[in-house]
Amino acid sequence: MAAAALFAQAIQYSPERKVWLLTTRDSSYALGVAADGALRHLYWGPPLWRIDDIAEPPARRDISSFDPRQMLENEEYPGWGGPLYLEPALKIAREDGGRDLVLRFVSQRTEPNALEISLKDIRDPIEVTLHYRVYPEHGIVRRSATIRNGTAHPLTVDSAQAAAWYLPPGEGYQLSYLSGRWAAETQINREPIHEGVKVLESRKGHTGHNFNPWFAIDRGDAGEENGRVWFGALAWSGNWRIAVEQTPYRQVRVTGGFNTFDFAYPLQPGETLETPAFYAGFSERGLGGASRALHRFEREQIAPGGASSRLRPVLYNSWEATTFAVNEAGQRALAEKAAQLGVELFVMDDGWFGARDNDHAGLGDWGVNPRKFPQGLKGLIDAVNGLKMDFGLWVEPEMVNAASDLYRTHPDWVIRFNGRPLSELRNQMVLNLARADVKEYIFTVLDKLATENHIRYFKWDMNRAVSEPGWPEETPAGQRKLWVDYVRNLYEIIDRLRARHPQLEIESCSGGGGRVDLGILSRVEEVWPSDNTEAFDRLRIQEGFSMAYPAKIMSAWATDVPNMNGRSVPLMFRFLTAMQGALGIGANLNKWNTQDNQLAQKMIGLYKIVRPTVQQGDLYRLLSPRGGDVTANQYVAADGRQSVVFVFRHSQQYNTSVPTLYLRGLDERAIYRVEAVDAKLAERQTQLSGAYLMHGGINVNLRGDYDATAVLVDRL
Ligand code: DGJ
């Protein structure tokens, strides 16, 4: 079946049989209404083209009184009602104590790439609209739900999930997911799915360092480039939950949305609750194929500006060089050095405002510290702009120190339970962004900063999670809205800010990679994956990151050594590691010698040549840092004209050679010029065909510990 024909109708609907078939480049997804009016999942896998092949949902019979038919029926969006003991998609509590919810099909609306299906409880006007959007060219389906209380009484939503996804019947499924902690984020795990529920989640008010809202499932036979992979990513920067469940009947299902922990969202008559979006896809080309599909989708459909957004500039950030000890003279000196190296965006980090000499004071007071910056920010920004660099500024708007004017004036603005201890972490408290006045205050502060200064970029930090999530000014029932409304207001502030300042770009940072998900990614240009900038540790952090997110948004800096784990790797290794994302420098340039500066100039020059390929190309993970002592990643430009392979050796033993690198994604018939940094290519020929590069492979000479190179492959 030609791809064009598949795309002709991304959504097919059979009104007689009430069956839908959603089709993308890589996958199809089918659902239908059963005889009892329940909406049931029918298919998720490789593309299908004929809706007539999809049978209506079959009638099932109870296996036993303990195994009712509802447990076998794969309800597309199950309300908690009847004999259903799975993870429900929706659970509510009525004012009168009635808590069961049986959702039945009401109506549907189909557009070329979008579908809406309305469901309603069998008795009450508790309505659910399921939203589907198909991205045919990207192989992605988006799902979310709107819950409406159409009754005359308040109700509470106890659980609201974006979607339940069902894997085809089968055995031996494996789950891949990302876990970690501060400074060790996005570590890859792969494990068998057993009966029961595996929960990936955040209970911390932000996306979190401990799990990232992404999953991939395969039949136990998938590798980097082979095998079927079902994958998904949730777009929510607050408490989220993905439950991967295998039922006693061998059905694997994934339910995701708002975390049910401490969740209770009151809905007054007529009010609605919108769930986050859950994106999913299917790849026949292994985990590599899955991540390439996600990368392209995120770059083109999620990131602000999409495909037309500019390439990320080379950035300098002052944090590791100066920490809080910033002042105009010091920052100007760093800016001059950074400009000489080829930096394009100079970002001043923490320490420029209020009484911020350390992390004990100042958060909340966003006036420029006059002792450090007697002319305000203008002097520094003019100097930076004069050096032909854009200026970026660090902010942490959601936080407050007790030692601040803001806290002294508004102690009631922080998240807390009255009369209970309030944990300070990094000496700071979290402002209750769910409050309308706090939201307005934060918007006004940032709007003023962006209006009065020529700021191109905010690095938006959040250095602690939420604890003691109280909102004493609200009713007891209303307090728990905090988990959702905080994030909605965060999104609103960013959206309004961007609308008022179209040139403004934002980096999402939360003490490293604590806020990376598709919700925030639709609002920011870059994210900070980890406070751990040690290059060897970074290889693994970046590998995990690349499972779900593209290189273009991944801020990566070359920094000083010894780094946080005490390791010292050569500057070349550090640069090449950072060049696999949006390159930045976070070193103290005052300490760099001539040799360091020359190397930096050379590497930044090289980066600018390969930047479109790295930032917008396809990534092939050739050798994993988890596999051996060599890591290799290849990027192939969208137009196929350029490729670059980054190769790293950790510790060599027994004088073994680096394994042959079999390149991917090239044109077999084309001839390429091949050249390695520092002439580390072992091949004698400098011109090789795509066929040879992919099937004969190339060899590089990396002799010692922490040796690294990059191989440039240019189509002739
Ligand atoms: C945590 C961030 O991840 C760092 O890069 C730096 O901005 C500090 N906060 C500043 O306090």
Boltz pocket constraint, residues with backbone or C-beta under 6 A from the ligand:
constraints:
  - pocket:
      binder: B
      contacts: [[A, 319], [A, 349], [A, 350], [A, 394], [A, 461], [A, 463], [A, 509], [A, 510], [A, 511], [A, 512], [A, 528], [A, 530], [A, 531]]
      max_distance: 6.0
